[in-house]
Amino acid sequence: MMLDASEGYVTADGRQIGGVVMEMKNITLRFGGVVAIKDISFDIREGEIRAIIGPNGAGKSSMLNVISGFYVPQEGEVWYRGAPRPPMKPYEVANQGIARTFQNIALFEGMSVLDNVMTGRLNYMKTGLFAQALWMGRAEREETENRAVVERVIDFLEIQHIRKTPVARLPYGLKKRVELARALAAEPKLLLLDEPMAGMNVEEKEDMSRFILDVNDEFGTTIALIEHDMGVVMDLSDRVVVMDYGKKIGDGTPDEVRNNQEVIDAYLGVAHD
Amino acid sequence: MPEQLVFAMEVVLNGLMAGVLYALVALGFVLIYKASGIFNYAQGVMALFAAMTLVGIMQGQVPFAHLINATFGLHVTHFGWQIPGFIAILLTMAVMVLLAWLVQTFIMRHLIGQEPIILFMATIGLAYFLEGVADLMWGSEIKTLDVGLPQGINLWIDERTFNIFGYGFFIDNLDIVATIIAALLVAALVAFSQYTKQGRAMRAVADDHQAALSVGISLNFIWVLVWSVAGFVALVAGIMWGTKSGVQFSLSLIALKALPVLMLGGFTSIPGAIVGGLIIGVGEKLFEFAIGPLVGGATENWFAYVLALIFLVFRPQGLFGEKIIERV
């Protein structure tokens, strides 16, 4: 499937996908002598669910960290919304409308679920400190507006019953969902999910898959996710990048990738003779 | 009512007020420790620096006068104007914000991710450096600080208690003012951290750096903010202690008094700092009152540390500190 940057395509289930939102151009990332990512290029298009898969140690998380600004690649360019992105701090990337979740859950354990999700709205709060201190009209209106968005997200992800619960007390599966809620509260243009299903049981995985599909469907959010559970990925995603030992070995629709010999070898192992 | 009991009541009241002042200093420690995991040894010197700057500005002193005179052969000492207390306090606060920015930009920013002991050592360095700078800027002589806070015995309380107990309590007006200001300060800090954007961001950073970054919070900005708030608390503490016992080097040693308070209250808890301060304040005054005469007095010098030591043995996280859980 070869497309121009501005061209869209129609998915297997009939959704219209738009032009390129983010493009990775010849990214190479090294840690000392170790090459984590080697000359990888791919794009993410508006409205699609894009997966990055690969065996353990393939460099998937490193790739996500490059996109979200936690790592700066030695070579290559990251293009975002039609322009090359200068090296940025993670918080600046977040301010550009890219939200993310973490493989090992990074929530504010001491705060309630509601407060956690509210932090996702920090970028939308512009009122000055003194206006807030005096709780003046604008600050109050802003708080109410942001609160409304947050409540919608909480409702959407079905976590109303734990709104006031401190996050530290929640079970693993719910924590993952709260993290997703916080990312969604930022109304991101691009949502990055680092192994959203890791460590979950079958039922929780099904729930999470449903939420990811619903988010994409309801808000039209562009989603890039990392997963090593092949089955889940193939059901969820529109296009898949496959990585192995820091290199890209496949890129295409789930069906194309499934039948790619290199991918099969990487996952099943191949005898070298 | 037996005479001893009435005396004890006065002692407790005075202890509570002294405790408030300890709590004020401890609060500065807690703020920085919570947000960045740095135990800021320089907190006491910051209070000294703030108080000296305040006096200097009020009296229209020329900063670095000695240095300027020695270099250029001049004899300037004062600008010749007086600045009213309120404006001087605002100017001093601006200086503390500048200090916070300097500390973050030139020291802490380069030490992100280092071991706590290294960060601690850096703050020790900062303490001595700042002390030197304070001397160089404003001179090392003892100064009196008077921003117009009432001082001396509160006659109203003296009269009322005399009517009731036949013995007038000696309560210093300054202590009463300090208590009120400390209460307001704590209320303001709580409101700030609970209801403002920056407060939320501050709590977020205190909780998880990575997560904070991912929702678009600049760690650098928050740390400058935290050091500024700690500077503000140091300024308030500096004003109270400076008014009480003069602005002099020993002011920086109040930091040492805050240590037992932190061990009691926990390093990460704002209510802990307050309750810890009160317990130490009341404890040391009562102990001196009850046991002091039997052992020849001066128990106030060591009582707080012994109490802290006992706490360390039985409840190392303090009264309100986060529970220490070893995961295996």
Interface residues (C-beta under 8 A of the other chain):
Chain A: S68 F70 K89 P90 Y91 E92 A94 N95 A99 R100 F102 A106 L107 F108 E109 G110 M111 D115 M118 T119 G120 L122 N123 M125 T127 L129 Q132 A133 W135 R182 A183 A186
Chain B: A191 F192 Y195 T196 K197 Q198 R200 A201 R203 A204 A206 D207 D208 Q210 A211 A212 L213 S214 V215 G216 I217 S218 L219
